Amino acid sequence: MAMSGLISNRNFGSFVTSGNSYRSQKDLSLQRGGISVSGAPVTQYGGWIVKVPLSRCQNAMHSHIVSSLEERLSKQIQTFDNKREIFSPLSRQSSCCSNFKLKACKRRHSYLSSAPFSSSYIEQFGLSKRKHRQPEVGKANKFRLCYKSEEYEFAEPNIDKLKSTEVTGEAILLEGNLHQISPWWQQFPKRWVIVLLCFTAFLLCNMDRVNMSIAILPMSQEFNWNSATVGLIQSSFFWGYLLTQIVGGIWADKVGGKLVLGFGVIWWSIATVLTPVAAKLGLPYLLVMRAFMGIGEGVAMPAMNNILSKWIPVSERSRSLALVYSGMYLGSVTGLAFSPFLIHKFGWPSVFYSFGSLGSIWFALWSRKAYSTPKDDPDLGAEEKRLILGGSVSKEPVTVIPWKLILSKAPVWALIISHFCHNWGTFILLTWMPTYYNQVLKFNLTESGLLCVLPWLTMAIFANIGGWIADTLVSKGLSITTVRKIMQSIGFLGPAFFLTQLSHVRTPAMAVLCMACSQGCDAFSQSGLYSNHQDIGPRYAGVLLGLSNTAGVLAGVFGTAATGYILQRGSWNDVFKVSVVLYLIGTLVWNIFSTGEKILD
């Protein structure tokens, strides 16, 4: 049986020999930083419990033996720690746990070591090997290892010789840490496991959201929907999404992000699977089902913000949030890339069935691996826990939300207004981009889906680049306020510039390039306003994100619906001009009123 069945990979226990090992009047205890002889039967040495019972001996012989054992055990344990060899109960030659017999004053004694005495060592101290044979490994189970040991005796004519007997060594897990090589997935920081699970949740979030932007094209042909009806269907998602932003933030701050995010994923996955059924029943049923889907996805961002505020120190805040939000962009990439093929092969309902079913797999992993706070995780290492709790905020649960205090702060309103301006342009591109490619650039359904991938892929890449840049600037001593303003200014002015260029391009390739550059600049917002909630009020991160994202959702509702009406009476240039104006307003408000300092405690 592998040693991993016996020893924890994180809190590696120590070993105590028992069975036929008996106590005596004197025991050898090895301690980190020094070696001493004491009467205690068991003593810890660097995560080891070393027990060396000795019998009544002459003082000279006793000191001689103890001194040699101290030196030998200290060297062998130090060698084990330095090399970090893997402990294997079945391998004597690879730092195995071995018992040895010492014959002294006619009594049988044993000690714990990582390797046998060398022959030169035995000869040096007057030890002779009377009988030599390789240890016979007996039965090994989770907590007990039976084997036969080698036998050593003193070359002293006055000491009786005893026959070797079978010894049972019993491993007992005690408190302590012993360095060993573990599989990479066990050494991976637990806080980044949480980040990756949140990343995957947001990947599924946008996969389930953008599939409608592709499926709406064949659905509108089948059900004879005009542009206004399509805009109504696209915006119905935001009705439910709007309802649960603040509620989800309050819920997450009070009961923890794990429960809330898990609920959201299961809820929106079920709604996704039921979307084709609702569409065939009629338009009202479809609108309700899309609103239901929005309810589930509405709690995702506040819950994620809450859980990361507990797990991630400030030095890693930008890059962790950037990675999670890049999951949304890669979700758009995945949804837009695979939806056309699924529709072509199996029909438009297959998109909803296949994407929606993935939520159950994620939920199983989330339930098993995630915890709302580091204190709730029993497997979290002590060193990582110190890093998280030392560089993060107070983890006391929120009982009362200070609404008056929150809404009286100018930086909070800067967040709300900037989020509205940002999401107007982002949601228009998210929901209407395939239609733009199909109607203006004359791409077919498959080409529309594939070319929509490029802008979102650009966002996924540049979001992580922006996160690393922001954290690096903070680590170099630049103030958090300055970093947030720089990153968000790029997130506003970049898209504004490239959207103004769309009216001047003459080829589809240049139009796609402008879209990609616009979205790439937009991704720097993840290290700007999207990181600012944890800066100004980390204890209320869920509520703050719920507030600002409510404004962002309103932008999605009005912007998506308004785009349909604008297209009936105007052109795509008019749609882009509205977005550019809002980007400029957001830039001014953000740079005047925002801050990176904590204003809520």
C-alpha positions as CSV (number, residue, x, y, z in Angstrom):
1,M,0.0,0.0,0.0
2,A,1.3,3.5,-0.9
3,M,2.5,5.6,2.0
4,S,0.0,8.2,1.1
5,G,-2.6,6.0,2.7
6,L,-0.7,6.3,5.9
7,I,0.6,9.8,6.0
8,S,-1.2,13.1,5.3
9,N,0.5,15.1,2.5
10,R,0.1,18.4,4.4
11,N,0.3,17.6,8.1
12,F,2.7,14.8,7.9
13,G,2.5,12.9,11.1
14,S,5.4,11.6,13.2
15,F,6.1,8.0,14.0
16,V,6.3,6.3,17.3
17,T,7.6,2.8,17.5
18,S,5.4,0.5,19.7
19,G,4.6,-3.1,19.8
20,N,7.7,-4.8,21.2
21,S,9.5,-1.6,21.9
22,Y,9.6,-1.0,25.6
23,R,10.2,1.9,27.8
24,S,13.3,2.0,30.0
25,Q,14.7,4.4,32.5
26,K,16.4,6.5,29.9
27,D,15.2,7.5,26.5
28,L,16.9,9.5,23.8
29,S,15.0,12.6,22.6
30,L,16.1,14.5,19.6
31,Q,14.8,18.1,19.3
32,R,15.2,20.6,16.5
33,G,18.1,22.9,17.3
34,G,19.7,20.5,19.8
35,I,20.0,17.0,21.1
36,S,19.4,15.9,24.7
37,V,18.9,12.8,26.8
38,S,15.8,12.9,28.9
39,G,13.5,10.5,30.8
40,A,10.5,11.3,28.5
41,P,9.5,8.2,26.6
42,V,8.5,10.2,23.4
43,T,10.0,13.5,22.1
44,Q,9.5,15.3,18.8
45,Y,12.4,16.2,16.5
46,G,11.5,18.4,13.5
47,G,8.2,16.6,13.0
48,W,9.6,13.2,14.0
49,I,8.9,11.4,17.3
50,V,12.1,9.6,18.2
51,K,12.1,7.0,20.9
52,V,15.2,5.3,22.1
53,P,14.8,3.2,25.2
54,L,18.0,2.2,26.9
55,S,18.5,-0.2,29.8
56,R,20.7,0.0,32.8
57,C,24.3,0.1,31.6
58,Q,27.6,1.1,32.8
59,N,28.0,4.9,32.7
60,A,30.9,4.8,30.2
61,M,29.2,2.4,27.9
62,H,25.9,4.2,28.2
63,S,27.4,7.6,27.3
64,H,29.3,6.0,24.4
65,I,26.1,4.5,22.9
66,V,24.0,7.6,23.5
67,S,26.6,9.9,21.9
68,S,26.9,7.7,18.9
69,L,23.1,7.3,18.5
70,E,22.6,11.1,18.8
71,E,25.1,11.8,16.1
72,R,23.8,9.1,13.8
73,L,20.1,10.0,14.2
74,S,20.7,13.7,13.8
75,K,22.6,13.2,10.6
76,Q,20.0,10.8,9.1
77,I,17.0,12.8,9.9
78,Q,18.7,16.0,8.7
79,T,19.6,14.2,5.4
80,F,16.0,13.1,5.1
81,D,14.7,16.7,5.6
82,N,17.2,18.2,3.2
83,K,16.7,15.7,0.4
84,R,12.9,15.5,1.0
85,E,12.9,11.8,0.1
86,I,9.6,10.1,-0.3
87,F,8.9,7.8,2.6
88,S,8.0,4.2,1.6
89,P,7.3,1.5,4.1
90,L,8.1,-1.2,1.4
91,S,11.6,0.2,0.5
92,R,14.4,-0.3,2.9
93,Q,16.9,1.3,0.5
94,S,14.8,4.5,0.0
95,S,14.8,6.1,3.5
96,C,12.4,3.5,4.9
97,C,11.4,3.3,8.5
98,S,13.6,0.6,10.1
99,N,13.8,-0.9,13.5
100,F,17.0,-2.2,14.9
101,K,17.9,-4.3,17.8
102,L,20.5,-3.1,20.3
103,K,21.7,-5.7,22.8
104,A,22.7,-3.9,26.0
105,C,22.6,-5.3,29.5
106,K,20.6,-8.3,28.3
107,R,17.6,-6.3,27.3
108,R,16.0,-5.7,23.9
109,H,15.5,-2.1,22.7
110,S,14.7,-0.3,19.5
111,Y,14.9,3.2,18.0
112,L,13.6,4.9,14.8
113,S,16.0,5.8,12.0
114,S,15.8,6.4,8.3
115,A,18.6,4.0,7.3
116,P,20.7,1.3,8.9
117,F,24.1,1.7,10.5
118,S,27.0,1.4,8.0
119,S,29.6,-1.3,8.6
120,S,32.3,1.2,9.4
121,Y,30.1,2.8,11.9
122,I,29.4,-0.6,13.6
123,E,33.1,-1.5,13.7
124,Q,34.0,2.0,15.1
125,F,31.8,1.6,18.1
126,G,32.4,-2.0,18.8
127,L,29.2,-3.3,17.2
128,S,29.2,-6.5,15.3
129,K,26.6,-7.9,13.0
130,R,25.9,-11.4,14.2
131,K,23.4,-12.3,11.6
132,H,22.5,-10.4,8.5
133,R,19.4,-10.8,6.3
134,Q,17.2,-8.4,4.4
135,P,14.1,-7.4,6.3
136,E,11.1,-9.4,5.4
137,V,8.2,-7.1,4.7
138,G,5.1,-8.5,6.2
139,K,1.5,-7.3,6.0
140,A,1.0,-3.6,5.6
141,N,-2.3,-1.8,6.2
142,K,-3.3,1.8,6.7
143,F,-1.9,2.1,10.2
144,R,0.4,-0.9,10.9
145,L,3.5,-2.3,9.3
146,C,4.9,-5.6,10.4
147,Y,8.4,-6.6,9.5
148,K,11.6,-8.3,10.7
149,S,14.6,-6.2,11.6
150,E,18.4,-6.7,11.5
151,E,20.1,-7.7,14.6
152,Y,23.2,-6.0,16.1
153,E,25.0,-6.6,19.3
154,F,28.0,-5.3,21.2
155,A,31.2,-7.2,20.9
156,E,31.4,-7.4,24.7
157,P,32.1,-10.8,26.3
158,N,30.1,-10.0,29.4
159,I,26.9,-9.2,27.6
160,D,24.6,-12.1,26.9
161,K,23.4,-12.5,23.3
162,L,19.7,-12.7,22.6
163,K,18.1,-14.1,19.5
164,S,16.4,-11.8,17.1
165,T,12.7,-11.7,17.4
166,E,10.0,-10.4,15.2
167,V,9.1,-6.8,15.8
168,T,5.9,-5.0,15.0
169,G,6.2,-1.3,14.3
170,E,3.0,0.8,14.6
171,A,2.9,4.2,12.9
172,I,0.8,6.7,14.8
173,L,-0.1,10.1,13.2
174,L,0.8,12.9,15.6
175,E,0.8,16.6,15.2
176,G,3.7,18.0,13.2
177,N,5.0,18.7,9.7
178,L,7.5,16.6,7.8
179,H,8.6,17.9,4.4
180,Q,8.0,15.5,1.5
181,I,7.4,15.5,-2.2
182,S,3.6,15.6,-3.0
183,P,1.9,15.4,-6.3
184,W,1.7,18.9,-7.9
185,W,-2.1,19.1,-7.5
186,Q,-1.7,18.7,-3.7
187,Q,1.1,21.3,-3.6
188,F,-1.0,23.8,-5.7
189,P,-2.1,26.8,-3.5
190,K,-5.6,26.3,-2.2
191,R,-6.5,29.9,-2.8
192,W,-5.8,29.5,-6.5
193,V,-8.0,26.4,-6.5
194,I,-10.8,28.7,-5.4
195,V,-9.9,31.1,-8.1
196,L,-9.9,28.4,-10.8
197,L,-13.3,27.1,-9.7
198,C,-14.7,30.7,-9.9
199,F,-13.0,31.0,-13.3
200,T,-14.8,27.9,-14.5
201,A,-18.1,29.1,-13.1
202,F,-17.8,32.3,-15.1
203,L,-16.8,30.3,-18.1
204,L,-20.1,28.4,-17.9
205,C,-21.9,31.7,-17.1
206,N,-21.1,33.3,-20.4
207,M,-21.4,30.1,-22.4
208,D,-25.0,29.8,-21.3
209,R,-25.6,33.5,-21.9
210,V,-24.1,34.1,-25.4
211,N,-25.6,30.9,-26.9
212,M,-28.8,32.8,-27.3
213,S,-27.0,35.5,-29.4
214,I,-26.2,32.7,-31.9
215,A,-29.3,30.7,-31.6
216,I,-31.5,33.8,-32.0
217,L,-30.8,33.9,-35.7
218,P,-32.4,30.5,-36.6
219,M,-35.0,31.0,-33.9
220,S,-36.1,34.3,-35.3
221,Q,-36.5,32.7,-38.7
222,E,-38.5,29.8,-37.3
223,F,-40.8,32.0,-35.1
224,N,-40.9,35.1,-37.4
225,W,-39.5,37.5,-34.8
226,N,-38.6,41.1,-35.9
227,S,-35.7,43.2,-34.6
228,A,-37.8,44.7,-31.8
229,T,-38.8,41.2,-30.6
230,V,-35.2,40.0,-30.7
231,G,-34.1,42.9,-28.6
232,L,-36.9,42.2,-26.1
233,I,-35.8,38.6,-25.8
234,Q,-32.2,39.5,-25.4
235,S,-33.0,42.1,-22.7
236,S,-35.4,39.7,-20.8
237,F,-32.3,38.0,-19.4
238,F,-31.4,41.2,-17.5
239,W,-34.8,41.5,-15.8
240,G,-33.9,38.6,-13.6
241,Y,-30.2,39.5,-13.5
242,L,-31.2,42.9,-12.1
243,L,-33.3,41.4,-9.3
244,T,-30.6,39.4,-7.6
245,Q,-27.6,41.7,-7.7
246,I,-28.0,43.4,-4.4
247,V,-29.9,40.5,-2.9
248,G,-27.0,38.2,-3.9
249,G,-24.5,40.5,-2.4
250,I,-26.3,40.7,0.9
251,W,-26.8,36.9,1.0
252,A,-23.1,36.2,0.1
253,D,-21.8,38.6,2.8
254,K,-24.0,37.0,5.4
255,V,-23.9,33.2,4.6
256,G,-20.8,32.9,2.5
257,G,-19.9,32.9,-1.2
258,K,-19.8,29.1,-1.5
259,L,-23.5,28.5,-1.0
260,V,-24.6,31.5,-3.0
261,L,-22.4,30.8,-6.1
262,G,-23.3,27.1,-6.0
263,F,-27.0,28.0,-6.0
264,G,-26.6,30.4,-8.9
265,V,-24.8,27.9,-11.1
266,I,-27.4,25.2,-10.6
267,W,-30.3,27.6,-11.1
268,W,-29.1,29.1,-14.4
269,S,-28.1,25.6,-15.7
270,I,-31.6,24.3,-15.2
271,A,-33.1,27.4,-16.9
272,T,-30.7,27.0,-19.8
273,V,-31.8,23.4,-20.4
274,L,-35.5,24.4,-20.2
275,T,-35.1,27.3,-22.7
276,P,-36.0,25.3,-25.9
277,V,-39.1,24.0,-24.2
278,A,-40.2,27.5,-23.2
279,A,-39.6,28.9,-26.7
280,K,-41.8,26.3,-28.3
281,L,-44.6,27.0,-25.8
282,G,-44.6,30.7,-26.8
283,L,-42.9,34.0,-26.5
284,P,-44.1,34.8,-22.9
285,Y,-42.8,31.6,-21.6
286,L,-39.4,32.2,-23.2
287,L,-39.2,35.7,-21.7
288,V,-39.9,34.3,-18.3
289,M,-37.3,31.5,-18.7
290,R,-34.7,34.0,-19.8
291,A,-35.5,36.1,-16.7
292,F,-35.2,33.0,-14.5
293,M,-31.8,32.4,-16.0
294,G,-30.8,35.9,-15.2
295,I,-31.8,35.3,-11.5
296,G,-29.2,32.6,-11.3
297,E,-26.4,34.5,-13.0
298,G,-27.2,37.6,-11.0
299,V,-25.8,36.2,-7.8
300,A,-22.6,34.9,-9.4
301,M,-20.6,38.1,-9.4
302,P,-21.4,39.3,-5.8
303,A,-20.8,35.8,-4.5
304,M,-17.5,35.5,-6.3
305,N,-16.4,38.9,-5.1
306,N,-17.2,37.9,-1.5
307,I,-15.3,34.7,-1.6
308,L,-12.2,36.1,-3.2
309,S,-12.2,39.0,-0.7
310,K,-11.8,36.3,2.0
311,W,-9.2,34.1,0.1
312,I,-7.0,36.5,-1.8
313,P,-4.4,38.9,-0.3
314,V,-4.2,42.4,-1.7
315,S,-0.9,41.6,-3.5
316,E,-2.7,39.1,-5.7
317,R,-6.1,40.9,-6.1
318,S,-5.8,42.2,-9.6
319,R,-4.5,39.1,-11.2
320,S,-6.9,36.8,-9.4
321,L,-9.9,38.9,-10.4
322,A,-8.6,39.3,-13.9
323,L,-8.3,35.5,-14.3
324,V,-11.9,35.0,-13.0
325,Y,-13.3,37.6,-15.3
326,S,-11.3,36.2,-18.2
327,G,-13.4,33.1,-17.7
328,M,-16.4,35.1,-18.8
329,Y,-14.6,36.1,-22.0
330,L,-13.4,32.6,-22.7
331,G,-17.0,31.5,-22.0
332,S,-18.0,33.8,-24.8
333,V,-15.3,32.4,-27.0
334,T,-16.4,28.8,-26.3
335,G,-20.1,29.5,-26.7
336,L,-19.6,31.5,-29.9
337,A,-17.2,28.9,-31.4
338,F,-19.2,25.8,-30.7
339,S,-22.8,27.1,-31.0
340,P,-22.8,27.3,-34.8
341,F,-21.5,23.7,-35.2
342,L,-24.0,22.4,-32.7
343,I,-26.8,24.2,-34.5
344,H,-25.7,23.0,-37.9
345,K,-25.4,19.4,-36.8
346,F,-28.2,19.0,-34.3
347,G,-30.4,22.1,-34.4
348,W,-30.6,25.1,-32.2
349,P,-32.0,23.4,-29.1
350,S,-28.9,21.3,-28.8
351,V,-26.9,24.4,-27.7
352,F,-29.0,24.8,-24.6
353,Y,-29.1,21.2,-23.7
354,S,-25.4,20.6,-24.0
355,F,-24.2,23.8,-22.3
356,G,-26.7,23.7,-19.5
357,S,-25.8,20.1,-18.5
358,L,-22.2,21.1,-17.7
359,G,-23.3,23.0,-14.6
360,S,-23.9,19.7,-12.7
361,I,-20.3,18.7,-13.2
362,W,-19.0,22.0,-11.9
363,F,-21.3,21.8,-8.9
364,A,-20.0,18.5,-7.8
365,L,-16.4,19.8,-7.8
366,W,-17.4,23.0,-6.1
367,S,-19.2,21.2,-3.3
368,R,-16.2,19.1,-2.6
369,K,-13.3,21.6,-2.9
370,A,-14.6,25.0,-2.1
371,Y,-15.0,26.8,1.3
372,S,-16.3,30.3,2.0
373,T,-13.3,31.3,4.1
374,P,-9.9,29.9,4.8
375,K,-10.9,29.2,8.3
376,D,-13.5,26.8,7.1
377,D,-11.0,24.7,5.1
378,P,-9.5,21.9,7.3
379,D,-6.9,21.0,4.7
380,L,-5.4,24.4,4.3
381,G,-1.7,24.5,5.2
382,A,-0.6,26.7,8.0
383,E,1.8,28.8,5.9
384,E,-0.8,29.6,3.3
385,K,-3.4,30.4,5.9
386,R,-1.0,32.9,7.5
387,L,-0.4,34.5,4.1
388,I,-4.1,34.8,3.4
389,L,-5.2,36.0,6.8
390,G,-2.1,38.2,7.3
391,G,-2.7,40.1,4.0
392,S,-6.5,40.1,3.9
393,V,-9.3,41.7,5.7
394,S,-11.3,40.9,8.9
395,K,-13.2,37.8,8.4
396,E,-16.1,38.4,10.8
397,P,-19.4,37.8,9.1
398,V,-21.6,40.8,8.2
399,T,-24.7,41.1,10.3
400,V,-25.9,44.6,9.4
401,I,-25.4,46.5,6.2
402,P,-24.6,50.2,6.8
403,W,-26.6,51.4,3.8
404,K,-26.5,55.1,4.8
405,L,-22.8,55.1,5.2
406,I,-22.2,53.2,1.9
407,L,-24.4,55.5,-0.1
408,S,-22.9,58.6,1.4
409,K,-19.5,57.9,-0.1
410,A,-18.5,59.6,-3.4
411,P,-16.2,56.7,-4.5
412,V,-19.2,54.3,-4.2
413,W,-21.2,56.5,-6.6
414,A,-18.2,56.7,-8.9
415,L,-18.2,52.9,-9.0
416,I,-22.0,52.8,-9.8
417,I,-21.9,55.4,-12.6
418,S,-18.7,54.0,-14.2
419,H,-20.1,50.5,-14.1
420,F,-23.2,51.7,-15.9
421,C,-21.2,53.5,-18.6
422,H,-18.9,50.5,-19.0
423,N,-21.6,47.9,-19.3
424,W,-23.6,49.8,-21.9
425,G,-21.0,49.2,-24.5
426,T,-19.9,45.8,-23.3
427,F,-23.4,44.2,-23.3
428,I,-24.3,45.7,-26.7
429,L,-21.2,44.0,-28.1
430,L,-21.9,40.8,-26.2
431,T,-25.5,40.4,-27.4
432,W,-25.5,42.1,-30.8
433,M,-22.1,41.4,-32.3
434,P,-23.2,38.2,-34.3
435,T,-26.1,40.2,-35.7
436,Y,-23.8,43.0,-36.7
437,Y,-21.5,40.6,-38.5
438,N,-24.4,38.9,-40.2
439,Q,-26.3,42.0,-41.3
440,V,-23.5,44.6,-41.9
441,L,-20.5,42.5,-42.8
442,K,-22.6,39.8,-44.6
443,F,-21.0,36.8,-42.8
444,N,-23.1,33.6,-42.6
445,L,-24.1,32.0,-39.3
446,T,-20.9,30.0,-38.9
447,E,-18.6,32.8,-39.9
448,S,-20.4,35.2,-37.5
449,G,-19.9,32.8,-34.6
450,L,-16.2,32.2,-35.4
451,L,-15.3,35.8,-35.9
452,C,-17.1,36.8,-32.7
453,V,-14.5,34.7,-31.0
454,L,-11.6,37.0,-31.7
455,P,-12.7,40.0,-29.7
456,W,-13.5,37.9,-26.6
457,L,-10.3,35.9,-26.9
458,T,-8.5,39.2,-27.0
459,M,-10.3,40.3,-23.8
460,A,-9.3,37.0,-22.1
461,I,-5.6,37.6,-22.9
462,F,-5.5,41.3,-22.1
463,A,-7.5,41.0,-18.9
464,N,-4.7,38.8,-17.4
465,I,-2.0,41.0,-18.8
466,G,-3.7,44.0,-17.1
467,G,-4.0,42.1,-13.9
468,W,-0.3,41.3,-13.8
469,I,0.6,44.9,-14.7
470,A,-1.6,46.3,-12.0
471,D,-0.2,44.0,-9.2
472,T,3.3,44.7,-10.4
473,L,2.7,48.5,-10.2
474,V,1.3,48.1,-6.7
475,S,4.3,46.0,-5.6
476,K,6.6,48.6,-7.0
477,G,5.1,51.2,-4.6
478,L,2.6,53.0,-6.9
479,S,-0.6,53.8,-5.0
480,I,-3.6,51.6,-5.5
481,T,-5.7,54.7,-6.4
482,T,-3.3,55.7,-9.2
483,V,-3.2,52.1,-10.5
484,R,-7.0,51.8,-10.6
485,K,-7.4,55.1,-12.4
486,I,-4.8,54.2,-15.0
487,M,-6.2,50.8,-15.7
488,Q,-9.8,52.0,-15.9
489,S,-8.9,55.0,-18.2
490,I,-7.5,52.4,-20.6
491,G,-10.7,50.4,-20.2
492,F,-12.8,53.4,-21.2
493,L,-10.8,55.4,-23.8
494,G,-9.5,52.4,-25.7
495,P,-13.0,51.1,-26.7
496,A,-14.2,54.6,-27.4
497,F,-11.4,55.2,-29.9
498,F,-11.8,51.9,-31.8
499,L,-15.6,52.1,-32.0
500,T,-15.3,55.5,-33.6
501,Q,-13.1,53.9,-36.3
502,L,-15.8,51.3,-37.3
503,S,-17.6,53.9,-39.4
504,H,-14.4,54.5,-41.4
505,V,-13.3,50.9,-42.2
506,R,-14.2,49.4,-45.6
507,T,-13.4,45.7,-45.2
508,P,-14.8,43.1,-42.8
509,A,-11.3,42.2,-41.7
510,M,-10.6,45.7,-40.4
511,A,-14.0,45.8,-38.7
512,V,-13.2,42.6,-36.8
513,L,-9.8,44.0,-35.9
514,C,-11.4,47.2,-34.5
515,M,-13.8,45.1,-32.5
516,A,-11.0,43.0,-31.1
517,C,-8.9,46.1,-30.2
518,S,-11.9,47.7,-28.5
519,Q,-12.6,44.6,-26.4
520,G,-8.9,44.1,-25.6
521,C,-8.8,47.6,-24.1
522,D,-12.1,47.0,-22.3
523,A,-10.5,44.1,-20.5
524,F,-8.2,46.5,-18.5
525,S,-11.4,47.4,-16.6
526,Q,-11.0,44.2,-14.6
527,S,-8.0,45.8,-12.9
528,G,-9.8,49.1,-12.6
529,L,-13.4,49.3,-11.4
530,Y,-13.9,45.6,-11.0
531,S,-11.1,45.4,-8.4
532,N,-12.2,48.6,-6.6
533,H,-15.0,47.0,-4.6
534,Q,-12.5,45.1,-2.5
535,D,-10.3,48.1,-2.2
536,I,-12.7,50.6,-0.7
537,G,-14.8,48.1,1.3
538,P,-13.5,44.6,1.4
539,R,-15.8,43.5,4.2
540,Y,-18.8,44.6,2.1
541,A,-17.4,43.5,-1.3
542,G,-20.5,41.5,-2.2
543,V,-22.9,44.3,-1.5
544,L,-20.8,46.9,-3.3
545,L,-20.5,44.8,-6.4
546,G,-24.2,44.1,-6.2
547,L,-24.9,47.9,-6.1
548,S,-22.6,48.8,-9.0
549,N,-23.5,45.8,-11.1
550,T,-27.2,46.7,-10.6
551,A,-26.4,49.9,-12.5
552,G,-24.5,47.8,-15.0
553,V,-27.4,45.5,-15.5
554,L,-29.7,48.4,-16.1
555,A,-27.3,49.5,-18.8
556,G,-27.6,46.0,-20.3
557,V,-31.4,46.1,-20.1
558,F,-31.8,49.6,-21.6
559,G,-28.8,49.3,-24.0
560,T,-29.8,46.0,-25.5
561,A,-33.4,46.9,-25.9
562,A,-32.6,50.4,-27.2
563,T,-30.2,49.0,-29.8
564,G,-33.1,47.1,-31.4
565,Y,-35.2,50.3,-31.7
566,I,-32.2,52.3,-32.9
567,L,-31.6,49.8,-35.7
568,Q,-35.2,50.1,-36.8
569,R,-34.9,53.8,-37.3
570,G,-31.1,54.4,-37.6
571,S,-27.9,52.6,-38.3
572,W,-25.1,50.8,-36.4
573,N,-23.0,54.0,-36.4
574,D,-25.7,55.5,-34.1
575,V,-25.5,52.6,-31.8
576,F,-21.7,53.0,-31.5
577,K,-21.9,56.8,-31.0
578,V,-24.1,56.3,-27.9
579,S,-21.5,53.9,-26.4
580,V,-18.7,56.3,-27.1
581,V,-20.4,59.2,-25.3
582,L,-21.0,57.0,-22.2
583,Y,-17.4,55.8,-22.2
584,L,-16.2,59.5,-22.1
585,I,-18.6,60.3,-19.2
586,G,-17.4,57.3,-17.3
587,T,-13.7,58.4,-17.8
588,L,-14.4,61.8,-16.2
589,V,-16.4,60.5,-13.3
590,W,-13.9,57.8,-12.5
591,N,-10.8,60.0,-12.5
592,I,-12.4,62.7,-10.4
593,F,-14.2,60.7,-7.7
594,S,-12.7,57.2,-7.4
595,T,-10.1,56.0,-4.8
596,G,-8.2,52.9,-4.0
597,E,-8.1,53.4,-0.3
598,K,-10.4,51.7,2.2
599,I,-13.3,53.9,3.1
600,L,-15.6,51.3,4.6
601,D,-14.7,49.1,7.5
